[in-house]
């Protein structure tokens, strides 16, 4: 491996690490001890048991068992396992072998047991795809305490990280391999071949530009995700915003003999939106229409009020997209036709960026496509109060 390859791979890994961030595992919880009482006050007849007061303060599901009978359960456990779980036999109520085995181990030898379980919910095994970290321990009073931490989201995020690293690494290695191959050729057989050198340098420039676009999109997606919980609060007038995108893409439109038609309703209300991000969404959608619509056909951008939202749609005339692909179009690096997308300069991140921007604005993204006719991509933005 050449020094150039090593340097580019190190850069790619550093960028991926920046983008991925950290996944924080759910905080484990411990059953808090009862508060000290200097002057005990007789409990009222209708007061809840002290155990229930203690476990209700915990976020995750908690069960207290005496033998196989469920003596107490907090609201999170009742929501997970059913409202009538208290007073029932856990073998009949839960019927999850891993949980029952953990309880049996604790009741048999008093040692704590920790494991991960999946599919726990109302009805026991098969109650869903949620995953939990289970901890069962004895409390010194002949009872077993079961604490559950929901790790479903953490596991899903970790899977997403793994998939993303694999996909991004592949996308970066492909142009890198091309660059490396041409560098070796230019250092050897083509060193004195001027026409070949010029041809190879042009291809290398294209591959380097492809890597630049990919890294730009990765960084853009990273910035958007950092701000995803910060909702835009400034009003934005949409008049002329589509025309601004048309001016930016004028050369590409002319080169493909395309016309950008703008249908903008009069008196559109201002929306709560980030101007730069709205421009980015429109730019990505019109760029996609340019790539996948038929040459010589118009692209139509429509802006219209829709109740408490403003709907913006981009329509192209083209081959359309098969229905089985529609649900996955906003996934990172998903392409209907990988070779065609790469040839046209796509990174596979354009619609993922669009989706995250629209979600940040509390809007909706919709994709409607008919094969042989074309595609309409619409998104909504909330009207400013």
N, C-alpha and C positions, 0 to 999 in steps of 0.2 A: 504494500500500500504506500503510495507516494505521500510526501509531506502535505501536498494540497488536499488530498483526500482526508487525511487525518484532521487537518485544520477545519475543513468544512463539516466533517462529522461532529467534531467537538462543538462547533457553533450551533449545529442543528440540535444536539442534545441539550445545550444550555438554553436554547429558545424553547424547546419542549418543556424543560423543567420549569421555566418561568410561566409558561402558559398553564401548565397543569395545576400549579399551586399545591396546597396541602389538603389532604382529606383528614378531618379530625374525627376520630372514633368517638362514638357516643360515650358520655361520661358514665362511669359506673356509679351505682348508688348503693349505699349501705343503709340498713334499717337503723334509724336514729334511736338512741336510748331515750326512755321516758324522762321528762324534765324532773329535777328534784322538787320535792314538795315538803316545805317546812311545817305547814299546818294543814294536814289533810282535811278536805271538806267532803262530807258525805255526798256521793254521787246521786244525782236526781234519778228517779226511776226511769225517765225517758231519755237519759243521756246516752250517747253512743259509746260503745266499749272503748277503753283506752287504746287497745291495739289498733282499732280502726282509725282513730284520730292520728296515730303515729304514721301508719302506712299511707293515709290519704295525702300526706305531704310529699310523697314520692311521685315522680313523673311517670315511671314505668309501671307495668302491672306487677302487683305483689299479692301472693297468697300465703295464708297461715293455715297449716294443716295439723290436725291431731290424728295420728294414724293415717287413714285414707280419707278422713272427713275434712272438708274445707270449713274451717272455723271462721275465717275472715278473709275479705278480699277488698282491695281498694277499687275506686271507680274505674281506673284504667283496666284492671283485671275483669271487672264485670262487663265492661264494654267489649273486651276481647273474647270472653268465654261465655257470656250470657248473664242476664240480670239475676237469674236464680241459682247462680253457682254456689253461693254461701249455703251451707247446710247439706250439700250434696256429696256423694262419694266421688272422689277425683277419678277413680277407675271408670266410672260410668259417664262422668261429665266431660272429661278431657280426652281420654282414650288415645293419648299420644305416647307411644312406647318409650321414646327417649326421656320425656319428662317423668313418666311413671318410674322408669329405671333409676333416675337420679333421686327421686323421693325415696324409693326403696333402699338405696345405698345409704342415704343419710339416716333413715330410721333404723337401719341395721347396725351401723357402726359409729354413727355420730359425726363422721367426717364430712366436710363440705364437698360438694360436687359442682363442677363447672363444665359446661359444654355448649355447643351451638345447635339449635334446632330450627327446622323449617316446616311451614305448613300448619302452624298452630292458629286456631281460631274457633269460632262457634262450631260445635260438632267435632272438635278435636282434630285428628289427623286429616289433612286435606282441606283445612279451613282457610286456605289462602297461600299465597307465595311469600308471605312475610317471614323474615328471619329474625331470630332472637338469640341473644347470649343469655343462657340460663345459669343461675347460681342458686343452688339449694344448700341450706345449712341448718344445723340444729340450734335451738335457742336456749338450751339448758333446762327447759321445762317440759321436755318430752314432745315438743312440737317441731315441725319442719317449716322453715320459711323459704318460699320460692320467689326469687326476684328475676324479672325479665327485662332486658334492655333490647329495644327494637333496633336492629342493625341493618334493616332492609335497605335504607337509603345509602348507608355507608358502603354496603356490598355492591349496590348498583353503580355508585360513583367509582368504586375501584374497578369494576368491569369496564366502565366507560374509559377510565384512564388507560387500562391495558389495551383496549381496542384502539384508542386514539394514538398511543405510542406506536403500535404496530402499523397503523395506516399512515401516520405522518412520517415514520421512518421509511416506509416504502416509497412514499411520494417524494421524499428528499433524495433517496438513494438512486432513483431512476435517472434524473438529470445529472446527478453526480457521476454515475457510471458512464453516461454519455460523454461528459466532460473529460473524465479520466482516459477513456478510450481514444479520444481525439488528441489529447495531450501526448499520449504515448506514440500515436501515429506521426504527429508533427515532430516529435523528437527523433523519429526513426525514418521510415521510408519516405515520408512526404516533406522532409526537412528542406529539400531543394526544389520541390515542385510548387511553384508559385500559384498556379490555378487551383491545385488541390488545397493549398494552405488557405487561400482566400475563402474557398467553399467551406472548409472545416471551421474556420474562425467564425463564419456567419452562423453555422449551426451551433457552435459553442456559445455565441452571444444569445441565441434564442433560448438555449437550455439555462443559461445563467439568469436570463430575464424570467424564465418560468420559476426558478427557485426564488427569485426576488418577490414575485407575485404571491407565491405560496407563503413565504415568511411574512409579507405584509398582511395577508389575510389572517394568518395565525395571530399576529400581534393585534390586529383589529378585533378579532373575536375575543381575545384576552381582555382588552380594554372594555369591551361591551359587557362581558360577564362580571368584571369588577364593579360595574355601575348598575347591575341588574336590579338591585333593591332600591336604587335612588330614582324615584319617579320624576320625570321632567315636570317642572312647575311653572314654566314661563309660557305665556300664550304666543302662538305662532300663526301668522297669516299665510295661507297656502297659495294666494294669488301669485302667479308667475313662477312657482317653484318647478313645475314640469317643463316650462320653457327654458329654465336654467339648465336642466339636464339635457334638453335637446341641443343647446349650444355646446355643451361639453362633448357630446357624442356626434356632432355634426359631420366630422370627417368620416367616421365609420358609417354613418347613415348614407352619406353620399357615395361612398365606395361600394356599398351594397345596393344602391339605387332604392333606398327605403325612405319613407316619409313618416315622421312622427306626428300623428294627429292628436291634438289636445282638446278634450271636451270638458270644460271647466264650468260648473254651474255658477250662476251669478249669486253674489251675496253669501258666499261660503263663510260660516262662522270660524273664528280662530280656534285652533286646537292647542292642547297642552303637549308640546313636543320640542325635541332637540332638533334644530334646523339642519345641522350637519348630518345627523343620523337619518333624518327623513330623506335628505338628498342622497345619502349612501344607499338606502333601500331602493329608491327610484332608479338610481344609476345601475344597481345590480339587476333589477328586474328588466329594465330596458335593454341592458347588455345581454341578458339571457334571451330576450325576444330577438335581438339581432343575430345571436349565434344559432338559434334553433328554428326561427321562422324562415319562410321562403324568401329568397332574394326577390326584390322588386315589389313585395307586398307591404302594405302600411302596418305600422304599430300604433295602437290607439291607447292613450292614457286618459282615463275618465276620473274626474273628481266630483263627488256629489254628497250632499248631506244624507245621513241615515239615522234619524232619531237623535240620540245623544252622541253620535259618532259621525265622523266624516270618512267615507269609503273612497279609497283610491285603487283603481284597477288598471292593469297593463295587459292588453290583449294582442296576441300575434296570430298570424295565419301560417300554419305549417303542418308538420306531420302529426303533432299531438303526442300524448304520452299514454301508454297502456295503463289501465286502472290499477294493476298490481304494483306499479311503481309509485303511485301518488302518495301513499302513507309514509314512504321512506325518503322523499325528496329533500327534506330538511335535515337529514342525518349528515354528520360530518363525513366528507369524502365519498358520499354515495353518488353514483353516476348511473344513468340509464344506459349510456353507451360510453364506456371509459375511453376507448380509443378516439372517438369523435370529440369528446370533451377536451382531452389533452391536446388534440390537434388544433382546436379552436382557442386554446389558451386558458381553459377552465382549471380551477384548483380543486373543485369539489366542495368548496366552503361558502360559496355565494349565498345559497338559500339558508344555510345554517346561520350566517350573519344576519340575514333578513329576519329570520324567526326570532333570534335573541333581541334584536332591536324592537320588533313589534311587541314582544312580551314585556320588555322594559317599559314600554309606553302603555301597557295594559290594554293593548288592542288585540285583534284577531287576524290570523293569516289564513287565507283560503286559496286552494288551487283547484281549478276546474279545467279538465282537458278532454277533448274528443279527438280520437285518432282520425287523421285525414282532414281535420278542420283547424285545429290550433289549440292554444292554451290561454286561459285567463288567470292571472294571479292578482288577488285582491288583499288589501290590508286596511284595517280601520284604526283611527286615532280618536281619542276622546275630545269632545268639544270643551273648550275652556269655559269655566263658570262665569 
